[in-house]
Amino acid sequence: MNYLLDTHVILWFFDDVEKLTKKAVDVILDSGCKKYVSIVSAWEVAIKINLGKLQFDGGIANFFDKIDENGFELFSVTEDHIKQLESLPLLHRDPFDRLFIAAVMAEDMTLITGDANIHQYNVHWIW
């Protein structure tokens, strides 16, 4: 099974794992599952660091290092994701989350997220 980690999930996994559900942690630690971190999460983290809304030791370079160290794969945005984004109902206005939703729809992946707004979409998710 392929899983895409929402930005808050990856940040909590790195720095505050107690905020994650047991189910989310179990999947993240399961070596039989492929876990992905979207380049969109890196973009969001870089913006929040720059705005002073997020402290991340070592900055975005360390964020990428931690992705590698934990065996996560970096996931890029594709043309199919953008096409899927165009048809999404406007149930959620966060542009980062909308890209995650479009990507998991286009790739038939499961999103690990605690964001209740995302749960309104017809996507596979766990929390």
C-alpha positions as CSV (number, residue, x, y, z in Angstrom):
1,M,0.0,0.0,0.0
2,N,1.2,3.5,-0.8
3,Y,0.7,6.3,1.7
4,L,1.1,10.1,1.4
5,L,1.8,11.9,4.7
6,D,0.2,15.2,5.2
7,T,2.5,18.0,6.3
8,H,1.4,18.0,9.9
9,V,1.9,14.3,10.1
10,I,5.5,14.4,8.9
11,L,6.3,17.3,11.2
12,W,4.8,15.5,14.2
13,F,6.5,12.3,13.3
14,F,9.9,14.1,13.3
15,D,9.3,16.2,16.4
16,D,6.2,15.3,18.4
17,V,5.1,11.7,17.6
18,E,2.7,11.7,20.6
19,K,0.3,13.9,18.6
20,L,-0.1,11.1,16.0
21,T,-2.6,8.3,16.4
22,K,-1.4,4.7,17.0
23,K,-2.8,3.7,13.6
24,A,-0.8,6.4,11.8
25,V,2.4,5.6,13.7
26,D,1.9,1.9,13.0
27,V,1.6,2.5,9.2
28,I,4.5,4.9,9.2
29,L,6.7,2.4,10.9
30,D,5.6,-0.6,8.8
31,S,8.5,-1.5,6.5
32,G,6.0,-3.2,4.2
33,C,4.3,0.1,3.3
34,K,5.7,2.7,1.0
35,K,5.5,6.2,2.5
36,Y,5.7,9.4,0.5
37,V,6.3,13.0,1.4
38,S,5.1,15.5,-1.2
39,I,7.3,18.2,-2.5
40,V,4.3,20.3,-1.6
41,S,5.0,19.6,2.1
42,A,8.6,20.9,1.6
43,W,7.2,24.0,-0.1
44,E,4.8,24.5,2.8
45,V,7.5,24.0,5.4
46,A,9.9,26.4,3.6
47,I,7.2,29.1,3.4
48,K,6.3,28.7,7.1
49,I,10.0,28.8,8.2
50,N,10.5,31.9,6.1
51,L,7.5,33.6,7.6
52,G,8.6,32.7,11.2
53,K,5.5,30.5,11.7
54,L,7.6,27.3,12.0
55,Q,10.9,26.5,13.7
56,F,12.7,23.5,12.2
57,D,16.2,22.9,13.3
58,G,18.5,22.9,10.3
59,G,15.9,24.5,8.1
60,I,14.5,23.0,4.9
61,A,17.8,21.2,4.2
62,N,17.4,19.2,7.4
63,F,13.8,18.5,6.5
64,F,15.0,16.8,3.3
65,D,17.7,15.0,5.3
66,K,15.0,13.6,7.7
67,I,12.9,12.4,4.8
68,D,15.8,10.4,3.5
69,E,16.9,9.2,6.9
70,N,13.5,7.8,7.6
71,G,13.2,6.0,4.3
72,F,10.4,8.2,3.0
73,E,10.2,8.9,-0.7
74,L,9.8,12.4,-2.1
75,F,6.7,12.7,-4.2
76,S,6.4,15.2,-7.0
77,V,3.4,17.0,-8.4
78,T,2.4,15.8,-11.9
79,E,0.2,17.0,-14.7
80,D,-2.4,14.4,-13.7
81,H,-2.5,15.8,-10.2
82,I,-3.2,19.3,-11.5
83,K,-5.9,18.0,-13.8
84,Q,-7.5,16.3,-10.9
85,L,-7.2,19.5,-8.8
86,E,-9.3,21.4,-11.4
87,S,-12.4,19.2,-10.7
88,L,-12.2,19.1,-6.9
89,P,-15.2,20.5,-5.2
90,L,-14.3,23.5,-3.0
91,L,-14.8,21.8,0.4
92,H,-11.3,22.8,1.5
93,R,-9.6,26.0,0.6
94,D,-6.0,25.2,1.7
95,P,-4.0,25.0,-1.5
96,F,-1.5,22.6,-0.1
97,D,-4.1,20.2,1.1
98,R,-6.0,20.4,-2.1
99,L,-2.9,19.3,-3.9
100,F,-2.6,16.3,-1.5
101,I,-6.2,15.4,-2.2
102,A,-5.8,15.6,-5.9
103,A,-2.6,13.6,-5.8
104,V,-4.0,10.7,-3.8
105,M,-7.1,10.6,-6.0
106,A,-5.0,10.6,-9.2
107,E,-2.5,7.9,-7.8
108,D,-5.0,5.8,-5.8
109,M,-3.0,6.3,-2.6
110,T,-4.0,6.6,1.0
111,L,-3.5,9.9,2.8
112,I,-2.4,9.9,6.4
113,T,-4.0,13.0,7.9
114,G,-5.8,14.3,11.0
115,D,-7.4,17.1,8.9
116,A,-11.2,16.6,9.1
117,N,-11.8,18.8,6.1
118,I,-9.9,16.3,3.9
119,H,-12.1,13.5,5.2
120,Q,-15.0,15.2,3.3
121,Y,-13.5,14.1,0.0
122,N,-13.9,10.7,-1.6
123,V,-10.3,9.7,-0.8
124,H,-8.7,6.9,1.1
125,W,-7.3,8.2,4.4
126,I,-6.3,7.0,7.8
127,W,-5.9,8.7,11.1
